[in-house]
Amino acid sequence: MSLTHSSPSHSSSSHSITPWNAVRLVAKREMLVQLRSKAYLVSFAVTLLAIVGGIIVMGLMGGRGIGLGGDTAVVTTTASAAVVPELGFEVTESATPGEALDQVRSGDADSAVLSAEELRTALDGEPVFGPDGAEIDVAGTLIDGTDAQTPVVVGDRAASEDLVAALSVPPPAVVLTASEMPPWLGTVLSIAFGFMFFMAALMYCMTIAQSVVEEKATRIIEILLATVSPRVLMGGKVLGNAVLALAQIGLIAIGASAAFALTGQGEILTLLGPSLIWFGVLFAVGFILMASLYAGAASLVSRQEDVASAVSPLTFLIMIPYLLVVIGNQSPLLMGVLSYIPFSAPVGMPVRLLLGDAAWWEPVIALILLIATTAASIVIGARMYEQSILRIGSRVSWKDALRRG
């Protein structure tokens, strides 16, 4: 049996509600249904604890520990040894400042503590870099701006934060090698960003799809459409689940940031900042893209058993880019392409930013392309939803759902 879709007649009271207010009411209803679900709350808590716990374990296994001191190996000269406090650091003395720097370069020591004058002499014109990666003019900025006997904490790729914090007067901190992203970090972030996008998009998009089919199968949709238009109903569903998805990503980001700070991995958090921001922006737009298409595709069927097959092409649009980013994150060419494709840009572009492979304007271009694609997907999804939502019974084809009329 099928019902030909016609514009529902709205009661006079419905005209007192603006379309935006109606969308908000539908969105609120969608959010409350999810938040009252124990399964949803438990799955989110498990995900959050797994990510935060993984970061803490990674920090502890990396030997950073929590707090000051620990197993940090520090090399000094006789002249600078007195400034290192007795807080559990493994302190050794080197005969010359140059030998102290050699131990840092070779990895025999985590950091060195030298006076500003000793560092200038030992470097003999070689460059050093600040914690932000910018080159420092040792003879100018560092020496002329400070007393020659001011202690300086020197690391190879990162100066020991514990050591800097332990000194009564925080000294300048420099590194001997310009900051480079560890090769493993790109893989880890590809998996992390991809997992968050894949799981959040899939979970919430499937929730939208199941909700659409449930309302259609129980004919509640006929009552709802007597009050609001199909576009308003679909818009509310997409908005409500988008807010929940973004809130979930935000809470995970806050938890991860706290875990990084607690385990002394502040430099990783600083590096992740721009990538996290762009991931949030691109994820928000990308989710709306997928959610609109999921709502439209789900309206083609009338039974819950048919939902998976109806949305399977869209599931592949999420899964395939995710797998490509995870597998090919070491390929600059592949990542460059994936960072512009709308379905993979929310994962590919933040990873490229983190690795320093993307110019500042590239995420802007990727966002513009994603917004344009999302606008098209909203139009397509809304047309499918409007044409199919009241056609109960046999499955509606994509061709019929997109037909004008």
Order of alpha helices (4+ residues) and beta strands (2+ residues): alpha-alpha-beta-beta-alpha-beta-alpha-beta-beta-beta-alpha-beta-alpha-alpha-alpha-alpha-alpha-alpha-alpha-alpha-alpha
